[in-house]
Structure formats: structure tokens, C-alpha cells
Amino acid sequence: MANVAEANPAPHTGGHSWTRWLVVVVPYVWLILFFVAPFLIILKISFSDTAISIPPYTPVFEGFGAIGDFFSQLDFENYIFLTEDPLYIWSYLSSLRIAAISTLLLLLIGYPMALAMARAPTSIRPTLVMLVILPFWTSFLIRVYAWIGILKPDGLLTLALQTIGLMGPDQQVQIFRTDYAVFIGIVYSYLPFMVLPLYSALEKMDNSLLEAASDLGCPPWKAFWKITFPLSLPGVIAGSMICFIPITGEFVIPDLLGGADTLMIGKTLWTEFFGNRDWPLASAVAVILLIMLVVPIMIFQNQQKKVV
Amino acid sequence: MRSPRFDATVLTLGFAFLYIPIIILIVYSFNASRLVTVWGGFSLHWYSAMWSNQGLMDAAWVTARVGVLSATLGTILGTLAALALTRFARFPGRMAFSGMIYAPLVMPEVITGLSLLLLFVAMGVDRGFWTVTIAHTTFTMCYVAIVVQSRLLTFDRSLEEAALDLGCPPVKTFFKITLPLIFPAVIAGWMLAFTLSLDDLVIASFNTGPGATTLPIKIYSQVRLGVTPEINAICTILIGLVTIGVIAASLTTKRTEIKRVRDEHLAARGATT
């Protein structure tokens, strides 16, 4: 993209440079102030001590002149605490496990859907895309809430299974408040995020390649693995990252559908912050989570740049 | 594997999975019985109960104001960011800038929420309506930037260049030529920003203060206590509003798209004769 722009210099690059400045500077400053600066503050607070006062932490450094002071007062207490209490390590590992399994499930369900959409007649494709997007516009919270009524032991799934006779009248579905309910909730909520990037990769595909393969006697399943799947890899990577990264920090789904033993780091951070009011520890939890997600975020950004 | 029947089955199952829970939720908002599994007949009782629930209505009003304000601010900032990304090939820190646009899209909400809260505390700002609005503006502007950017990348720049060549100042060119052409994307961006703001629980929970309880926070605190048909009723209204909005937006986009193509055809014919 940069090359195109350089080959075709925009006529208004010279002259009125103040408007050009404004276009870049206003969103830039906003993002530095409200997106980058908060990360520096979270980093700083993760190195400070808990105090009873509000805000509940003692600042480690005041003003920007005291850089030397800052380093001499750095306090790794919160981080050491995180490694000592197995709750945190298990939360991180369990989050990664749940996110990885969910992403795999999403690929397994989303890929056939995206493929079927891409192979559908051109006339109905916009409608199909619309049908995938519509639930995505509907509130996340509402969609998770809808599953509570279904999965509860005395909910609609139990009722349905009892009605068709798969379950005795005294039996109940024991899914609600387990990891299974969390998987169902995550797959349900994130499915549109997986299907759309896959679809846009599959839709662009040149069908003549598949025709050539079939003319040369390649069986369809082999053509799929040799041609369709490799060509859709950018979509697979984009979809997986768009799902994996936020799922790792997910709070609403494990909180509403998961059980007391469902450990996820988003929930742990929330409890640390709202329950125990330990802001420095919550900050340390967030910093480690961010460090864990740096690599997937970089992959996602590179992918996006290639697409654009 | 390539049979149309396989495709049709996959799509039917997939869409059933996506829609059945929402349909159940809507149906049970009209249930006269309080129990989820018992159908007590059709009733609008829960809608009137919702209507007279002052806490819920206050929260809805706060959410609407936060949504409109943050979506509007986010659309302005996001459109500027999209222009910066597509129209200026080089400026200092361009890589960092595009990174800042893409990162909030996937950033876990707990991190965004907590870090912004700590910023507001460090600045000594009282939490409330404005802090939630700023928080929402920050993450929605990135979505708007992506939507508008994709439109700016595909559009024909010759009109813009013609105006500039004829001596139209850049700012005027933007308002007369560029903005009308990208307007459907700007509107779509605004709608996306508004629904994202309407939907957000986590970031709002961190950044809210007394008197600024948003609807998702209210719904969440009630959902924790159990499923009530009143919540189904308010959810149904929200789903209805969003559905009407999305369908209206897509129809408008389609119509302007058809008009644009027709205009271009006419212009092309005019140029050749």
C-alpha cells in the first residue's frame, strides 16, 4: 500500500500542511493519551505497594524528574507474590488452555460454515453474511445470558431432553457452572469473529484452480488440503488470533457460565480488583497477561497489514 | 464434501446454533410465568414491569447518552485516523500509529478497562459519565478507523484529484467530495461504535462512578441474582433496536452503492460522447 501511495504522490501533500498535521495529530495524541499512557501507569502501579487509602496504592514515583528515584524504589513484591501463589499460575495456564481449545473448536465449526457460504450462489451470499453479522451486533451479555436459561439444571435443555425421552424426569443436565458451559458460551459468542475472516479469505479464491485439479484427476478431499486450505491460511490465522487473544482475558463468560473451579485470568483480575481491592496486584496480573499476549498480537497485526 | 447438501446442512445447523438461543430469549420475554421452563401464556407483564423499574430506565438513559456521545467522538477521531493511514504514506511514527489502531481491537477488555481507570485516578479525575465516555471513544474509534479505512482504500481518487487540480482547497475537497463518497462507511462506523458502547460491560465497570450506571452493568448485577423475564424484556427491546438499525443501515448502503454505480456509468458515458 505504501508503494502505491509513493508512486502516486497525493496532490495535497504540499502546501496546507496544518490541515495535514491536524488529521494525523488529533487521533495520534488521543491514542497516546488514552491508550499508551495508561499502559505506562499500569506498569508503574504494578511495582508499588498496597495501601489502605483511596486510591489504594502508594505511588512509587511522583513527577517525571524522579527517574532515578523510580528505579531505586522499584518493588517486585507483587510479581514475586504472583509466582508464589499457585492460583495465579494456574489461572494463566487455564486461560491459555481454554482459549486454545475454544479457538480449535471455533475453527472446526467456523471453517465448514465459511466454506459453505463461499460456495453458495452469489445471489444469496450477502444475506448469509448478514445472518452471521447480526448476532455479532447483538449484545455479548445478552447472548451469554440467553444460555443460562438453556443450560441451568432446571432449564430448557433438561426440559427438551426429558420431553423427547432421552432423560428420565428426575435427571438434570449438569453442564451449567462447568467448563463445558464456558466452551459453549465462548464458541457461541465468538463464532461470527471466526467465520467472517475465513469467509473473506475463501470467497476471494480462484475456482479455476479447483477445476484444474479435478480435471487432472485430483480427488476433492485432496484438492481441499492441497489448494483450498493453504490458500485460506491468512483467514485462518486472522480468525484464530481475533478469537484467541480476547478469549484469554475473557471475564463475562467464565463468570456467568463457569463454575467456582473455572479459573480464568480475567476473572482472577476482576476479583483482585473489585473483591480484594488490591490494585497493584491486579496491575501486575494485567502486565503479565499483556506480556503473554504480545506474540499473538504481533502476529495479528502483521496479518492485518498484509490484508490491507 | 463438496456436495450442496453438505453445505446446506452445515449452514442450517450453524445458523440454528446462532439463532435459537436468541429466539428462545425473545419468546420467553412474553411468558406470563416467572419460571423459564413453564409457559404460562402470552403476556406483556414483564414489559410494563421493566418500564416502571426506575433503576433500569435511568441506566438505559445513561447508556444512550454515553453511546451517542462516544460514537460521535469515536467516528470523528476514527475517520481522521483512517485518513491519516490511507492518505499519508509517511509521517513520523506511522508504524506505531497503525499498531495503536489495531491493538485495541483484540486487547482483552479487563486490561483496557483497568489501565484507563488507573490513568483517570493518576490524573485526579472523578469517575463517572465522562470517564466512561472517554473510555468508549478510545476503543470504538479504532473500529471506525478500520471500517472507514477499507472504504478509503477501494475508492476512486480521480474525483478528489480533479477537484484539487482545479484549485479546490483540501479541506473543502474533503467535505465536498471525499466525505459524501465515504459517508456510508462513516455511518456504518458510527453504528458499530454505538452498539459496541451499548454492549460494553467490562470497560464501563472499571471506569464508572456514582450516578453513571450503564445498562450492561445493571443487567449484569441482576443476571447474577438469577434469570428474570424482566431482563428478557429489556434484552428483546435492545435486540429489536439493533436489528432494525443494522437492516436499515445495510439497505441505505446498498441504495447509495447502486446510485454511485449509476452515477459513475452516466459520468463515463458523458465523458465518451
Interface residues (C-beta under 8 A of the other chain):
Chain A: M1 A2 A5 E6 A10 P11 H12 T13 G15 H16 T19 R20 L22 V23 V24 V26 P27 Y28 W30 L31 I32 F34 F35 V36 A37 P38 F39 I41 I42 I45 P55 I109 P112 M113 L115 A116 M117 R119 A120 L128 M130 L131 V132 I133 L134 P135 W137 T138 S139 F140 L141 I142 R143 Y145 A146 W147 I148 G149 I150 K152 D154 G155 L156 T158 L159 Y188 L191 P192 V195 P220 W221 F224 M241 I242 I245 P246 T248 G249 E250 F251 V252 L256 G266 L269 W270 F273 F274 W279 A282 S283 A286 L289 L290 L293 P296 I297 F300 Q301 Q304 K305 V308
Chain B: M1 R2 F6 D7 A8 V10 L11 G14 F15 F17 L18 Y19 P21 I22 I24 L25 Y28 V36 T37 L77 G78 L80 A81 L83 A84 T86 R87 F88 A89 R90 F91 G93 F97 S98 G99 M100 I101 Y102 A103 P104 L105 V106 M107 P108 E109 V110 I111 T112 L114 S115 L116 L118 L119 V121 A122 I134 A135 T137 T138 M141 A145 Q149 S150 L153 E161 L164 D165 P169 P170 V171 T173 L192 T195 L198 D199 L201 V202 S205 F206 P216 I219 Y220 V223 R224 V227 I231 C235 L238 I239 V242 T243 G245 V246 S250
